[in-house]
Amino acid sequence: MYKEVIRQYDEVSDLINLDSNIRERLKLPQRSLVVSFPFRRDEYDEVETVMGYRVQHVLSMGPTKGGIRYAPNVSLGEVTALAILMSWKSAIVGLPYGGAKGGVAIDPNPLTRAEKQRVTRRYTAELLPIIGVDKDIPAPDLGTDEQTMAWIMDTYSNFVGSPQPGIVTGKPVSLGGSITRRESTGRGAVAVGHAAMEKIGKSYKDSRIVIQGFGNVARYAALDSYERGAKVIAVNDLGGAVINNKGLNIPELFKHIAKNPSVKGFPGGDDFDGEILEVECDVLIPAAVGGVLTSSNADKIKTNVIIEGANSPTTLNADKILRENGVMIVPDILANAGGITASYFEWVQNTQNYLWKEKELHEKLIDVMITSFEEVWTISQKQKCDLRTAALIKGIKRVAAAKLTRGLFP
């Protein structure tokens, strides 16, 4: 993944003639923490040692910001690549953050709640030298959630000696979390998708939407699409897929998933065993995992617009094929930036001890997303390039400008 991120970066750097000194500095993170630490299993005499990471890409923009993931394959290369992408993403939507990412190389699924808490608190203790409300602010990611953030906040606050709600975002509302954080990535993705459809002379309303996944991002993308009058014709999750060419009733699907382990079996549609990504539609939203659109299936994708709700769902080779086939791709570093934008709102409220209402938060989110899309669109028209390249141009230029303006120390 790191190689692909750097390959993209090099291509854009060539395009904008980026200063060679800045170019090399932005290829590498400014700070990387690699730790190993033990945690005790519920069987008291059983102790396991795991690897943990936290990478801060650039410190020139303000505090760094990025999620923490728990997964068996977490590595230094992966979190470094994701930290770099977080720098571009924050810059694209105009947030005062550098990029960061962290993780623990562990499968969270077999862990008991008590074991996961011990892992989280020990990992937080290892991060103490480099995190802080004005230094580095973690958030949830793969394998972590609101409760994980609550444990991080509590651990950090105990070490500091006072409540520090701004140390993390994506935490429970009862601890100062944002009331819109959970839905913001999905709703933000649909907002830019709506704008993208208008650019090609089509209406999002009544368009046929296919969504891969049904986690937080996918669910609220589905709900927002439904509320805008679009027809969500197919969704899936790990348990299976459901399809209805007349459109799924998303509120009813929410009720179904609250009582059942999968979207499969939803009475408002038919179970579907085929490849959901290959279902013909107007808008495709891959909102599950990365690397699902590849050179192997790119020619089978039948859609006008792809909105990348997931991180890195499209390989570089697939991206080229899809664009050659006339598909507009709204890239992840723009499409799913609603999550970090909502995190920024949460952090501001925490640091200022101020509360915004739900309607105000939603309006602020949509304003940021649409403004950012229009700026990226303008760049794409001037440079005669695709939206991914245009977004990277905007993000890289902004980060590079901050580096140049601050100069070198000493």
C-alpha positions in Angstrom: 0.0 0.0 0.0 2.8 2.4 0.8 4.3 1.9 -2.6 1.0 2.8 -4.3 0.6 5.9 -2.1 4.2 7.1 -3.0 3.6 6.3 -6.7 0.5 8.5 -6.7 2.5 11.2 -4.8 5.4 11.1 -7.3 3.0 11.4 -10.3 1.3 14.5 -8.9 4.6 15.9 -7.7 5.9 15.7 -11.3 2.7 17.3 -12.6 2.9 20.3 -10.3 6.8 20.6 -10.4 7.0 20.3 -6.6 10.1 21.7 -5.0 12.6 18.8 -4.7 13.5 19.5 -1.1 9.8 19.5 0.0 9.2 16.4 -2.2 11.6 14.2 -0.4 10.5 15.4 3.1 6.8 14.6 2.4 7.6 11.0 1.3 8.5 10.1 4.9 6.7 10.5 8.2 8.1 13.0 10.7 7.6 10.7 13.6 7.0 7.0 13.9 6.5 5.1 17.2 6.9 1.3 17.2 6.2 -0.5 20.4 5.8 -4.0 21.7 3.8 -4.5 24.9 2.2 -7.3 26.9 -1.3 -7.7 28.0 -2.9 -10.3 30.2 -5.6 -12.6 28.9 -8.6 -13.5 31.1 -6.8 -16.6 32.1 -4.5 -14.7 34.6 -1.3 -16.6 33.9 -1.6 -16.2 30.1 0.3 -13.1 28.8 0.5 -12.2 25.1 2.9 -9.7 23.5 1.7 -7.6 20.5 3.1 -4.9 18.3 1.7 -1.3 18.2 2.3 1.6 15.9 1.6 5.4 15.7 2.8 7.4 12.7 2.6 11.2 12.4 3.2 12.2 8.8 3.5 16.0 9.0 3.5 18.4 12.0 3.5 21.7 10.1 -0.3 22.0 9.7 -1.3 21.7 13.3 -1.9 18.7 15.5 -2.0 15.4 13.7 -5.2 13.4 13.3 -6.0 9.9 12.3 -7.6 6.6 13.4 -6.4 3.7 15.4 -7.1 0.2 14.0 -6.9 -3.3 15.5 -6.2 -6.0 12.9 -3.8 -8.9 12.6 -2.1 -7.5 9.5 -1.4 -4.0 10.9 2.1 -3.0 9.9 4.4 0.0 9.9 4.1 0.3 6.2 0.3 0.3 6.2 -0.1 2.9 8.9 2.5 5.1 7.3 0.6 5.0 4.0 -2.6 5.8 5.7 -1.0 8.7 7.7 0.2 10.2 4.5 -3.3 10.0 3.0 -4.8 11.6 6.1 -2.5 14.6 5.5 -3.8 15.0 2.0 -7.4 14.4 3.1 -7.3 17.0 5.9 -5.7 19.6 3.5 -8.3 18.9 0.8 -11.2 19.9 3.1 -9.2 22.7 4.7 -8.7 21.3 8.2 -5.8 22.4 10.4 -4.4 18.9 10.8 -1.5 16.9 9.7 -2.1 13.2 9.0 -1.6 10.4 11.5 -2.5 6.7 11.9 -2.0 4.0 14.4 -2.8 0.4 15.2 -2.2 -2.7 17.1 -1.4 -6.0 15.3 -4.1 -8.1 16.9 -7.4 -9.7 15.9 -10.0 -7.9 18.0 -12.8 -10.4 17.3 -11.8 -13.2 19.7 -10.9 -10.7 22.5 -13.3 -10.4 25.4 -14.4 -6.9 26.4 -12.0 -7.0 29.4 -9.0 -8.1 27.2 -9.7 -5.4 24.6 -9.8 -2.8 27.4 -6.5 -4.0 28.7 -4.9 -3.9 25.2 -6.3 -0.4 24.7 -5.2 1.1 28.0 -1.7 -0.4 27.7 -1.4 0.9 24.1 -2.5 4.3 25.2 0.1 4.4 27.9 2.7 3.6 25.2 1.4 6.6 23.1 1.6 9.1 26.0 4.8 10.8 24.8 3.4 11.7 21.4 -0.4 12.2 21.8 -2.3 15.2 23.2 -5.2 17.5 22.6 -2.9 19.9 20.7 -0.4 17.2 19.5 -2.1 14.1 18.1 -5.8 13.2 18.3 -6.8 9.6 17.7 -10.1 8.4 16.4 -11.8 5.0 15.7 -10.9 2.9 12.7 -11.1 -0.7 11.7 -11.6 -2.9 14.8 -12.1 0.0 17.1 -15.2 2.0 18.2 -16.7 4.6 20.5 -15.9 2.4 23.6 -12.3 2.1 22.5 -12.1 5.9 22.4 -13.7 6.1 25.8 -11.0 3.9 27.3 -8.2 6.0 25.6 -9.7 9.2 26.9 -10.1 7.8 30.4 -6.5 6.4 30.4 -5.0 9.6 29.1 -7.1 11.8 31.5 -5.9 9.7 34.5 -2.3 10.3 33.6 -2.8 14.0 33.0 -4.9 14.4 36.1 -7.9 16.1 34.6 -10.7 15.3 32.1 -9.4 15.6 28.5 -12.4 14.9 26.2 -10.5 16.5 23.3 -7.8 13.8 23.3 -9.9 11.6 21.0 -12.9 12.0 18.6 -15.5 9.5 17.7 -16.2 8.9 21.4 -19.7 8.4 23.0 -22.0 11.4 23.1 -22.1 11.1 26.9 -18.4 11.9 27.0 -18.5 14.8 24.7 -18.8 13.0 21.4 -20.5 14.6 18.4 -24.1 13.6 17.8 -23.5 13.4 14.1 -20.1 11.7 14.0 -21.5 8.2 13.2 -23.4 9.3 10.1 -21.1 12.0 8.8 -18.9 9.9 6.5 -21.9 8.3 4.7 -23.8 11.6 4.4 -20.8 13.5 3.3 -20.1 10.9 0.6 -23.6 11.2 -0.8 -23.4 15.0 -0.8 -20.3 15.0 -3.1 -21.9 12.2 -5.1 -25.0 14.3 -5.7 -22.7 17.2 -6.8 -20.8 14.9 -9.1 -24.0 13.6 -10.8 -25.0 17.2 -11.5 -21.7 17.9 -13.2 -22.4 15.1 -15.8 -25.9 16.3 -16.3 -27.7 13.7 -14.3 -29.9 13.8 -11.2 -29.1 11.9 -8.0 -32.9 11.7 -7.4 -34.4 8.6 -9.0 -30.9 7.3 -9.8 -30.1 3.6 -9.1 -27.6 3.2 -6.2 -25.6 0.1 -5.4 -23.7 0.0 -2.1 -21.1 -2.5 -1.1 -21.2 -2.9 2.7 -23.6 -2.1 5.4 -21.5 -0.7 8.2 -21.7 2.9 9.4 -20.6 4.5 6.2 -22.7 2.3 4.0 -25.8 2.5 6.2 -25.9 6.3 6.3 -25.0 6.6 2.6 -28.0 4.3 1.9 -30.3 6.3 4.2 -29.2 9.7 2.8 -29.7 8.4 -0.8 -33.1 7.1 0.1 -34.0 10.5 1.7 -32.9 12.3 -1.5 -35.3 10.2 -3.6 -32.7 7.8 -5.1 -33.4 4.1 -5.5 -30.9 2.0 -3.5 -31.3 -1.3 -5.4 -28.7 -3.5 -3.7 -26.6 -3.6 -0.5 -24.5 -6.4 1.1 -22.6 -7.3 4.2 -20.6 -10.3 5.4 -23.7 -12.4 5.6 -24.9 -11.9 2.1 -26.7 -9.4 -0.2 -30.2 -8.2 -1.0 -31.5 -6.6 -4.2 -34.7 -4.9 -5.3 -34.7 -3.2 -8.7 -37.6 -0.9 -7.6 -35.6 0.3 -4.6 -35.1 -1.0 -1.1 -37.0 0.6 1.8 -33.9 1.7 3.8 -35.7 2.6 7.1 -37.3 -0.9 7.0 -33.9 -2.4 6.3 -32.5 -0.6 9.3 -35.3 -2.3 11.4 -34.4 -5.7 9.9 -30.7 -5.4 10.6 -31.4 -4.4 14.2 -33.0 -7.8 14.7 -31.0 -10.0 12.4 -27.3 -10.6 11.8 -27.4 -9.8 8.1 -29.2 -7.9 5.4 -29.8 -11.3 3.8 -33.3 -12.4 4.3 -34.8 -8.9 4.2 -38.4 -9.4 3.1 -38.3 -6.1 1.1 -35.9 -7.6 -1.5 -34.5 -10.8 -2.9 -31.3 -12.5 -1.7 -28.5 -12.1 -4.2 -25.6 -14.4 -4.7 -23.8 -12.6 -7.5 -21.0 -10.0 -7.4 -22.7 -6.9 -6.0 -20.0 -4.6 -7.6 -21.1 -5.8 -11.0 -24.8 -4.9 -10.6 -25.7 -2.3 -13.2 -26.5 1.1 -11.6 -26.0 4.8 -11.9 -23.9 5.2 -8.8 -21.7 2.6 -7.1 -20.6 3.2 -3.6 -17.9 0.8 -2.4 -18.1 1.4 1.4 -16.6 -1.7 3.0 -12.9 -2.6 2.6 -10.0 -1.6 0.4 -8.8 -3.2 -2.9 -12.2 -4.4 -4.1 -12.1 -2.8 -7.6 -9.2 -4.3 -9.4 -7.9 -4.9 -12.9 -9.7 -8.2 -12.8 -13.2 -6.8 -12.4 -12.9 -3.2 -13.6 -14.2 -4.0 -17.1 -17.3 -5.6 -15.5 -18.4 -2.5 -13.6 -21.5 -0.9 -15.2 -22.0 2.5 -13.6 -21.7 6.2 -14.3 -20.2 7.4 -11.0 -18.2 5.7 -8.3 -18.2 7.3 -4.8 -15.3 5.8 -2.8 -16.9 5.5 0.7 -14.2 3.0 1.8 -10.5 3.8 2.0 -8.6 2.8 -1.1 -11.3 0.6 -2.7 -9.8 1.0 -6.2 -6.4 -0.1 -7.2 -4.4 2.2 -9.5 -4.7 -0.2 -12.4 -8.5 -0.4 -11.9 -8.7 3.3 -11.7 -7.1 3.7 -15.1 -9.4 1.1 -16.7 -12.6 2.6 -15.2 -11.7 6.1 -16.3 -11.0 4.9 -19.8 -14.5 3.3 -19.7 -16.0 6.7 -18.9 -16.6 6.2 -15.2 -16.2 9.3 -13.0 -14.5 8.4 -9.7 -15.0 10.6 -6.6 -11.9 9.6 -4.7 -11.8 8.4 -1.1 -9.6 11.3 0.0 -12.5 13.6 -0.8 -15.6 11.3 -0.7 -15.1 10.0 2.8 -13.7 13.1 4.3 -17.0 13.7 6.1 -15.6 11.6 8.9 -12.6 13.7 9.7 -14.6 16.9 9.2 -17.1 15.7 11.8 -14.2 14.8 14.1 -12.8 18.3 13.7 -16.2 19.7 14.8 -16.1 17.4 17.8 -12.6 18.4 18.7 -13.4 22.1 18.4 -16.5 21.7 20.7 -14.3 19.8 23.2 -11.5 22.4 23.3 -13.9 25.3 23.4 -16.4 23.7 25.8 -19.1 24.6 23.3 -22.0 22.7 21.9 -23.4 22.9 18.3 -26.9 21.5 17.6 -27.5 18.6 15.2 -28.9 20.7 12.4 -26.0 23.2 12.6 -23.5 20.4 12.5 -25.1 18.8 9.5 -25.2 22.2 7.6 -21.5 22.8 8.4 -20.6 19.3 7.2 -22.4 19.7 3.9 -21.0 23.1 3.3 -17.4 21.8 3.8 -18.0 18.8 1.5 -19.6 20.7 -1.3 -17.1 23.6 -1.2 -14.2 21.1 -1.3 -15.8 19.2 -4.2 -16.3 22.4 -6.2 -12.6 23.4 -5.6 -11.4 20.0 -6.7 -13.7 20.0 -9.7 -12.3 23.4 -10.7 -8.7 22.1 -10.5 -9.7 19.0 -12.6 -11.1 21.3 -15.3 -8.1 23.6 -15.4 -5.6 20.8 -15.3 -7.7 18.5 -17.6 -7.3 15.6 -15.1 -9.4 13.2 -13.1 -10.8 14.0 -9.7 -8.3 11.9 -7.8 -5.4 13.7 -9.4 -7.1 17.1 -8.8 -7.8 16.3 -5.1 -4.1 15.2 -4.6 -2.9 18.4 -6.3 -5.0 20.5 -3.9 -3.9 18.5 -0.8 -0.2 18.2 -1.6 0.1 21.9 -2.6 -1.5 23.0 0.7 0.8 20.8 2.8 3.9 21.8 0.8 3.0 25.5 1.1 2.9 25.1 4.9 6.3 23.4 4.9 7.8 26.1 2.8 6.3 29.0 4.8 7.5 27.6 8.1 11.0 27.1 6.8 13.7 24.9 8.4 14.8 24.7 12.1 17.4 25.5 13.1 
